[in-house]
Amino acid sequence: MDKRDCGICFHHYDDQSHLPRTLHCGHSLCSQCINGTIRDNHMTCPYCRQIHKLSNAKDIAITFALLNLNIDKSSAVKLNAIVNEAFEVSRKSRPQSLQQTDKQPELEFQTVHDSELYPTKGVTASVAIMASTEPSVHAGACLNHRNYKLFWCTYCIQWICSVCVYQHHTSDTCKVIPIQEALSRFKEEEQILFVNHKEACLNHSQFLREYQNKLKGFLEEHETQNIIIHTLLDSHNETINRLKTERERVANMLTETDGPLQRLNDARKHLMKANTVENFESAQKELHICVKLLQEKMEKSKDNTRKLDATKLSDKLRAEMKMMLIASGHSFGNPLEDAGYLLAAAEKVGITVLWNPISQESPLQ
């Protein structure tokens, strides 16, 4: 934008309705735009949003440095009248004691350099935003007004330029703030959002770690149960096989006993039928041989039965079954303590568990 233009209406400053006037904040506008934005004897600077107590643009002195850029020396007479008018307004606004010392200014035309209009420091530097130089911070260009978006409307939630402020965002619901303030607010909001999300993420990570530890404990617990159950199952199957073998052996023993027993019965019958001494002695001898043979069979059977007591095997089977039920359906409070109980019970009935996950003393010993 040309620095000789008003930043609101983009009209060249002139000595008519577009006289340049500088607000107390240091920003310049034309008289027409100033009068058009006054509400209830107050106006808001479109650049910095500073509120000024003002009833008419004539209450503000003319900025002759800007006016000199658009006016030639042939307009000196008309401009001098304007200066006199501005002087009178300024003088009347001063205390009575100081009005007598005021002197009428003399209008001089001179070349005004950019350094005088746009200083590098102070609030007046905001005027340079509307110049052709791109500002350091902006939200892009306004497609409607060929101006940089330097404001944010919190109600409409959009970036706007200075012209948009006075054309579309003058209602009480619209609250317009400068771009720097808006960015500061956004950064604070994002920081709060970041902290909240970070805290939530850390809490969730802590929950997952605790849950992972629980899963690890459950896995170790059930692996221990699985090993014990498989060990008991192997021992259980072995005991069943031994019982089957014993049953077959006893059946064979019974078969072997049937022969001597029948022979003994036959010898007794011969003995009872003997009617001579010779027949009696022969039958008696046969009877004694049968008795001796039968006694040997019985002693052998007793010895084998002592080596494998079926009652103990049956008790062992019941104990194994009970331990497997406990291991599979018991509500474990402490896996190591319950595992120790099962191992001790297994040792008590003669089961050797090769894998021992605990080193504590057995509660059943």
C-alpha positions as CSV (number, residue, x, y, z in Angstrom):
1,M,0.0,0.0,0.0
2,D,1.2,3.5,-0.8
3,K,2.2,5.4,2.3
4,R,0.3,8.4,1.0
5,D,-3.0,6.5,1.4
6,C,-5.3,6.1,4.4
7,G,-5.0,2.6,5.8
8,I,-8.7,2.1,6.1
9,C,-10.3,3.5,2.9
10,F,-7.1,3.5,0.8
11,H,-7.9,7.0,-0.4
12,H,-5.0,9.5,-0.9
13,Y,-4.6,12.0,1.9
14,D,-5.8,15.4,0.7
15,D,-6.9,18.8,2.1
16,Q,-10.6,17.9,1.8
17,S,-12.4,15.1,3.7
18,H,-9.3,12.9,3.8
19,L,-7.0,15.1,5.9
20,P,-4.4,12.9,7.7
21,R,-4.6,12.9,11.4
22,T,-2.5,11.0,13.9
23,L,-4.0,9.4,17.0
24,H,-2.4,9.6,20.4
25,C,-1.2,6.0,19.9
26,G,0.9,7.2,16.9
27,H,-1.2,5.7,14.1
28,S,-2.6,7.9,11.3
29,L,-6.0,7.8,9.5
30,C,-8.0,10.2,7.4
31,S,-10.6,12.5,8.9
32,Q,-13.5,10.7,7.2
33,C,-12.5,7.2,8.5
34,I,-11.9,8.6,12.0
35,N,-15.4,10.2,12.0
36,G,-16.9,7.0,10.6
37,T,-15.5,4.9,13.4
38,I,-16.4,7.1,16.4
39,R,-19.0,5.5,18.7
40,D,-20.3,7.2,21.8
41,N,-17.4,9.7,21.8
42,H,-14.9,6.9,21.6
43,M,-13.0,5.2,18.8
44,T,-10.6,2.2,18.6
45,C,-7.4,2.4,16.7
46,P,-7.6,-0.3,13.9
47,Y,-3.9,-1.0,14.3
48,C,-3.2,-1.4,18.0
49,R,-6.8,-1.5,19.3
50,Q,-6.1,1.3,21.7
51,I,-9.3,3.2,22.7
52,H,-9.3,7.0,22.3
53,K,-11.8,9.4,23.8
54,L,-12.9,11.4,20.8
55,S,-16.1,13.1,19.5
56,N,-14.8,14.4,16.1
57,A,-11.8,14.1,13.9
58,K,-11.2,17.9,14.2
59,D,-10.2,17.3,17.8
60,I,-7.0,15.7,16.5
61,A,-4.2,17.8,14.9
62,I,-3.5,17.4,11.2
63,T,-0.4,15.4,10.3
64,F,1.2,17.8,7.8
65,A,4.1,15.5,7.1
66,L,1.7,13.1,5.4
67,L,-0.3,15.8,3.8
68,N,2.9,17.3,2.2
69,L,3.3,14.0,0.2
70,N,0.0,14.7,-1.7
71,I,-0.2,18.5,-1.9
72,D,1.8,21.0,-3.9
73,K,2.8,24.5,-3.1
74,S,-0.1,26.0,-5.1
75,S,-2.4,24.8,-2.4
76,A,-0.6,26.8,0.3
77,V,-3.4,29.3,0.9
78,K,-6.1,26.6,1.4
79,L,-3.7,24.6,3.6
80,N,-2.8,27.6,5.6
81,A,-6.5,28.1,6.5
82,I,-6.7,24.5,7.6
83,V,-3.6,24.9,9.8
84,N,-5.2,28.0,11.4
85,E,-8.3,26.0,12.1
86,A,-6.3,23.2,13.6
87,F,-4.3,25.7,15.7
88,E,-7.5,27.2,17.1
89,V,-8.8,23.8,18.1
90,S,-5.6,22.9,19.7
91,R,-5.3,26.2,21.6
92,K,-8.8,26.0,23.0
93,S,-8.1,22.6,24.4
94,R,-5.2,24.0,26.4
95,P,-5.5,25.7,29.8
96,Q,-6.5,29.4,29.8
97,S,-3.1,30.4,31.3
98,L,-1.2,28.8,28.4
99,Q,-3.4,30.1,25.5
100,Q,-1.8,33.5,25.5
101,T,1.6,32.1,24.9
102,D,0.6,30.1,21.8
103,K,1.8,31.4,18.5
104,Q,0.2,31.0,15.1
105,P,2.3,28.4,13.2
106,E,3.7,29.2,9.8
107,L,3.1,26.7,7.2
108,E,6.2,25.6,5.3
109,F,6.3,22.9,2.6
110,Q,9.3,20.7,2.6
111,T,10.3,17.2,1.5
112,V,9.4,14.6,4.1
113,H,11.6,11.5,4.2
114,D,10.4,8.0,5.0
115,S,12.5,8.0,8.2
116,E,10.3,10.8,9.5
117,L,7.1,9.1,8.7
118,Y,8.0,5.6,9.7
119,P,10.5,5.6,12.6
120,T,12.1,2.3,13.6
121,K,11.0,2.6,17.2
122,G,7.8,3.6,19.0
123,V,4.1,3.0,18.3
124,T,4.2,5.0,15.1
125,A,6.0,2.1,13.4
126,S,2.7,0.3,13.2
127,V,1.8,2.7,10.3
128,A,4.5,0.9,8.2
129,I,2.4,-2.2,8.3
130,M,0.2,-0.8,5.7
131,A,3.1,0.2,3.5
132,S,4.4,-2.0,0.7
133,T,6.9,-3.7,3.0
134,E,5.6,-7.0,4.3
135,P,5.3,-7.0,8.1
136,S,7.3,-9.6,10.1
137,V,4.2,-11.1,11.6
138,H,0.9,-11.4,9.7
139,A,-1.8,-14.0,8.8
140,G,-1.6,-13.6,5.1
141,A,-3.3,-11.1,2.7
142,C,-6.9,-10.1,2.8
143,L,-8.4,-11.0,-0.6
144,N,-11.1,-8.3,-0.3
145,H,-9.1,-5.3,0.8
146,R,-5.5,-6.0,-0.4
147,N,-4.3,-5.6,3.1
148,Y,-2.4,-7.8,5.6
149,K,-4.4,-9.7,8.2
150,L,-3.1,-8.3,11.5
151,F,-6.1,-9.0,13.8
152,W,-8.1,-11.9,15.1
153,C,-11.8,-11.9,15.9
154,T,-12.4,-14.2,18.8
155,Y,-16.2,-14.5,18.1
156,C,-16.0,-15.2,14.3
157,I,-12.8,-17.2,14.8
158,Q,-10.9,-15.8,11.8
159,W,-8.0,-13.6,10.9
160,I,-9.0,-10.1,9.5
161,C,-7.4,-7.0,8.3
162,S,-7.9,-3.4,9.6
163,V,-10.6,-2.7,7.0
164,C,-12.5,-5.9,7.9
165,V,-12.5,-4.7,11.5
166,Y,-14.7,-1.7,10.7
167,Q,-16.7,-3.2,8.0
168,H,-17.8,-6.5,9.4
169,H,-16.7,-6.8,13.0
170,T,-18.1,-3.8,14.8
171,S,-20.9,-5.5,16.7
172,D,-20.7,-6.0,20.5
173,T,-20.3,-9.8,20.1
174,C,-17.1,-9.4,18.1
175,K,-14.0,-9.0,20.1
176,V,-11.0,-8.1,18.0
177,I,-7.4,-8.5,19.3
178,P,-4.0,-7.8,17.6
179,I,-2.1,-10.6,16.0
180,Q,0.6,-10.7,18.7
181,E,-1.9,-11.0,21.5
182,A,-3.8,-13.7,19.5
183,L,-0.6,-15.7,19.0
184,S,0.2,-15.4,22.7
185,R,-3.2,-16.8,23.6
186,F,-2.9,-19.6,21.1
187,K,0.5,-20.5,22.4
188,E,-0.8,-20.6,26.0
189,E,-3.8,-22.7,24.9
190,E,-1.6,-25.1,23.0
191,Q,0.8,-25.3,26.0
192,I,-2.1,-26.2,28.3
193,L,-3.3,-28.8,25.7
194,F,0.2,-30.2,25.5
195,V,0.6,-30.5,29.3
196,N,-2.8,-32.2,29.6
197,H,-2.2,-34.7,26.8
198,K,1.3,-35.4,28.1
199,E,0.0,-36.1,31.6
200,A,-2.8,-38.3,30.1
201,C,-0.2,-40.2,28.0
202,L,2.1,-40.7,31.0
203,N,-0.8,-41.9,33.1
204,H,-1.8,-44.3,30.4
205,S,1.7,-45.6,30.0
206,Q,1.9,-46.2,33.8
207,F,-1.4,-48.1,33.6
208,L,0.0,-50.2,30.7
209,R,3.2,-50.9,32.6
210,E,1.2,-52.0,35.7
211,Y,-1.0,-54.2,33.6
212,Q,2.0,-55.7,31.9
213,N,3.5,-56.6,35.3
214,K,0.2,-58.3,36.2
215,L,0.2,-60.2,32.9
216,K,3.7,-61.3,33.6
217,G,2.7,-62.5,37.1
218,F,-0.3,-64.4,35.7
219,L,1.8,-66.0,33.0
220,E,4.4,-67.1,35.5
221,E,1.7,-68.4,37.8
222,H,0.0,-70.5,35.1
223,E,3.2,-71.7,33.7
224,T,4.1,-73.0,37.1
225,Q,0.7,-74.7,37.3
226,N,1.1,-76.1,33.9
227,I,4.4,-77.7,34.7
228,I,3.1,-79.1,38.0
229,I,-0.1,-80.5,36.3
230,H,1.9,-82.1,33.5
231,T,4.3,-83.6,36.1
232,L,1.4,-84.9,38.1
233,L,-0.3,-86.2,35.0
234,D,2.8,-88.1,33.9
235,S,3.1,-89.6,37.4
236,H,-0.6,-90.4,37.4
237,N,-0.4,-92.2,34.1
238,E,2.6,-94.1,35.3
239,T,0.7,-95.2,38.5
240,I,-2.2,-96.4,36.4
241,N,0.1,-98.4,34.2
242,R,1.7,-100.0,37.3
243,L,-1.8,-100.9,38.6
244,K,-2.7,-102.5,35.3
245,T,0.5,-104.4,35.3
246,E,-0.1,-105.5,38.9
247,R,-3.6,-106.6,38.0
248,E,-2.3,-108.8,35.2
249,R,0.4,-110.3,37.4
250,V,-2.1,-111.1,40.1
251,A,-4.3,-112.8,37.4
252,N,-1.3,-114.9,36.4
253,M,-0.6,-115.8,40.0
254,L,-4.2,-116.9,40.4
255,T,-3.9,-119.0,37.3
256,E,-0.7,-120.5,38.7
257,T,-2.3,-121.3,42.0
258,D,-5.3,-123.1,40.4
259,G,-3.1,-126.1,39.3
260,P,-1.5,-126.9,42.7
261,L,-4.8,-126.4,44.4
262,Q,-6.5,-128.9,42.1
263,R,-3.7,-131.3,42.6
264,L,-4.1,-130.9,46.4
265,N,-7.8,-131.7,46.1
266,D,-7.0,-134.8,44.1
267,A,-4.4,-136.0,46.6
268,R,-6.9,-135.5,49.4
269,K,-9.5,-137.6,47.6
270,H,-6.9,-140.4,47.0
271,L,-6.0,-140.3,50.7
272,M,-9.6,-140.6,51.8
273,K,-10.1,-143.6,49.4
274,A,-7.0,-145.5,50.4
275,N,-7.8,-148.9,51.9
276,T,-4.3,-150.2,52.2
277,V,-1.2,-149.0,53.9
278,E,0.6,-148.7,50.6
279,N,-2.1,-146.7,49.0
280,F,-2.4,-144.4,52.1
281,E,1.4,-143.7,52.2
282,S,1.4,-143.0,48.5
283,A,-1.5,-140.6,48.8
284,Q,-0.1,-139.0,51.9
285,K,3.2,-138.4,50.1
286,E,1.4,-136.8,47.2
287,L,-0.6,-134.6,49.5
288,H,2.5,-133.3,51.3
289,I,4.2,-132.5,48.0
290,C,1.1,-130.6,46.9
291,V,1.0,-128.7,50.2
292,K,4.7,-127.7,49.9
293,L,4.2,-126.6,46.3
294,L,1.2,-124.6,47.2
295,Q,3.0,-123.0,50.1
296,E,5.9,-122.0,47.8
297,K,3.5,-120.4,45.4
298,M,1.7,-118.5,48.2
299,E,5.0,-117.2,49.7
300,K,6.1,-116.0,46.2
301,S,2.8,-114.3,45.7
302,K,3.0,-112.5,49.1
303,D,6.6,-111.3,48.4
304,N,5.5,-109.8,45.1
305,T,2.5,-108.2,46.6
306,R,4.6,-106.6,49.3
307,K,6.8,-105.0,46.7
308,L,3.8,-103.2,45.1
309,D,1.0,-102.3,47.5
310,A,-2.2,-101.6,45.5
311,T,-3.7,-99.6,48.4
312,K,-0.7,-97.2,48.3
313,L,-1.0,-96.9,44.6
314,S,-4.7,-96.1,44.9
315,D,-4.0,-93.5,47.6
316,K,-1.3,-92.1,45.3
317,L,-3.8,-91.8,42.4
318,R,-6.3,-90.0,44.6
319,A,-3.6,-87.6,45.9
320,E,-2.5,-86.9,42.3
321,M,-6.0,-86.3,41.2
322,K,-6.7,-83.9,44.1
323,M,-3.5,-82.0,43.4
324,M,-4.4,-81.6,39.7
325,L,-7.8,-80.3,40.6
326,I,-6.2,-77.8,43.0
327,A,-3.7,-76.7,40.4
328,S,-6.3,-76.2,37.7
329,G,-9.2,-74.8,39.8
330,H,-7.7,-73.3,42.9
331,S,-7.8,-69.5,43.4
332,F,-4.1,-68.7,43.8
333,G,-3.3,-66.0,46.3
334,N,0.4,-66.5,46.1
335,P,1.6,-68.7,43.2
336,L,4.9,-69.6,44.9
337,E,3.2,-70.6,48.1
338,D,0.6,-72.7,46.3
339,A,3.2,-74.2,44.1
340,G,5.2,-75.1,47.2
341,Y,2.1,-76.8,48.7
342,L,1.6,-78.9,45.6
343,L,5.3,-79.9,45.4
344,A,5.3,-80.9,49.1
345,A,2.1,-82.9,48.6
346,A,3.7,-84.7,45.6
347,E,6.8,-85.6,47.5
348,K,4.7,-86.9,50.4
349,V,3.0,-89.4,48.1
350,G,6.3,-90.3,46.4
351,I,6.1,-88.1,43.2
352,T,9.4,-86.6,42.1
353,V,9.0,-83.2,40.4
354,L,12.0,-82.5,38.3
355,W,11.4,-78.7,38.0
356,N,11.2,-76.9,41.3
357,P,10.4,-73.1,41.0
358,I,10.7,-72.4,44.8
359,S,13.4,-72.8,47.4
360,Q,11.3,-72.3,50.5
361,E,10.5,-75.1,52.9
362,S,7.5,-77.1,52.2
363,P,4.4,-76.4,54.4
364,L,3.6,-80.1,54.6
365,Q,6.9,-81.3,55.8
